[in-house]
Each structure stands twice: as C-alpha cells, then as structure tokens.
Amino acid sequence: MIRGKALRLACLLLTFGGAACSTGNGGGGCGETVGIPHPEIGGSIAFTCSPDMRSYVRIMVLDVRTGRARFLTSDWAFDIAPSWSPDGSHIVFESTRDGRSELYVMSARDGSDVRRLTETVAFNTSPDWSRDGASIAFGSSRDGVHGSLGVASTHSNVYVMRLNNRDQRRLTTSSSYDGQPAWSPDGRLIAFTSTREGTSQIYTMGLDGGHQKRLTKLPGPAAYPRWSPDGTRLVFNSELQPAEPGSSTIYSMTADGGDLRQLLSGGYYLYPDWSPDGRHILFLGTRESAVELFAIDPSGTALIQLTRGGGIKYWARWQPQ
C-alpha cells in the first residue's frame, strides 16, 4: 500500500507541469498543527497541502521553530509551486482559480493583495523569483501544445518576466520540455530541466538564453534543480542509481555538474530546496501513508522530520533570510 502510494506520488511530482495524476485518499494533515517544532532550525517554509489531491490544493507557511502553520490560500483550486520574493514579503505561485494555470503573486503575511501576472491560453508553471527581486522565471506552453486544467503539458519553454512592466521574454526554443527554472544566487545563470535529448536532465543557461549547457547524464530522469546559497552546488531529484524506475531520491553536484553525490538511499524523495544558511536541504518523502517534509544536512545525514499528520505536502520552498 505504501509503495503503491509512493509510486503515484512520484507520478504526480515528477510530472513537469503540475498536478497531473490522482493520488487517491491521503487523509487530513492540512492544519495549523501540521508541523513538528524545531527551534534549533527556525525559519519559514512555504508549501502546498491537500488532504487527497482531489478537493483542493492550498498554499501554507510553516514556522519551523514552533511547528505552527497557516493557510495563505483558501479557494478550491489547485494553488501550487510557491516561490518567495528575496525579501520574503511576497510569494509568486501557480493557480487554476480562473480555469487554467496562470501565475499570481500575493502577500506572504496573510495571502492578501492577490495579483494575476499571466493571462494566456497555456500552462504557466514553476515560477522562481530572481535574487534582485525584479524578475520571475517560469515555464510556459504558450508557444506549443497547451496543457488544460489539471493536465500538464508535454511541451514547455522557459520565460522571464520583468515585474515592473510585465514584459516577458522567451529564453529557450525547445520543441520538447524546458521548465522548472531556478536562478543562481549571483543572478548570472538559470538552471532548468529539459527533455530535449530524451530523458529529462539538468541544464544551465545565461540570462539571455545563451550558453546552454547540460550538467547531468543520468540514465533516469533528473528534475527540479535548486542552487545552494553560495552558488557552488545544485540539488535535484532523480531515480536511484543504478536506475530503479518509479523510485526517486536526492542528489547534489557542483555548479558545473561535477562531484555527483547521492544523499539518500531507498525510498521516494522529491523536490529539494536549500535552507538560506546552507545547513539543511529540504525535501518531500513518504512516511507510512502520508507525504511529509523532511530535512537533511548537505552530506545526507541527520534526517529531520518537519511535518506530520497525513495528507499530501509538496512544492516546499524555504523563505530567504
């Protein structure tokens, strides 16, 4: 039963565009007592939570120090993929609240002042805020095959939007999938996931879309890259090696693709992110019949469970300092 649920979870979270598979009944687990207090770690984590991936998916913020959580969204849509502004005051996210997947921004304090950023007949997903706060990188299917409500597109390219005038530039011209962008801390590179050479792998490029470079050459799919705070390493999820289809774990590597390290063994671990001080790596994992948030140190030791109570929690991002 646990393995079957984990396989369905892997289907959901490794789907490029977003919520594309049903995971069945996951119980509750979306409330203010969802966290486990860790005063020795502290900070705040934005994540999405759903009891069953059918009724709703809402964005919450966890106070890691106290273990208390609060909802930022309360509609009955799929509100997913939160990303913090550099000063921690706002969150950009993806939502189906208006009938298709668009990008929105809201106050990180209470979810107020919601503003829509995109308006296209397309699938706009996985936004990531630039470190200077001026731009947002995201994936979009607007130039090819479009996704529909609750169904991810198999075609996407990476775009960048300037927030002062909402000017949008296309950075990649793939006929397959380019998405899940992540800005480097120095603002000079964007890491992203691409299927241009078959199985999804991790690439980087310059801010004008030039100098695209493949970093991983793994037999299984690699996805969801995230930079360390000092910009020296990237974490991402991929199948266990040797490849075990349907599995997933967390890897790290240097910014040029070297020194590949598998941080966890066995299990189903997805969607990593760094703490702002670089001391912990946040990720999702299955525990009994639930999907919870965990953290480890960069060497892959000292496993810490951050949430409990059942339900499905995912797309977690640590608030910048």
PyMOL commands that set and color helices and strands:
alter all, ss='L'
color gray80, all
select helices_A, chain A and resi 2-14
alter helices_A, ss='H'
color red, helices_A
select strands_A, chain A and resi 44-50+58-63+69-71+79-84+90-95+102-107+115-116+124-129+135-140+157-162+168-170+178-183+189-194+201-206+213-214+222-227+233-238+249-254+261-262+269-274+281-287+290-296+304-305+312-318
alter strands_A, ss='S'
color yellow, strands_A
deselect
rebuild
show_as cartoon
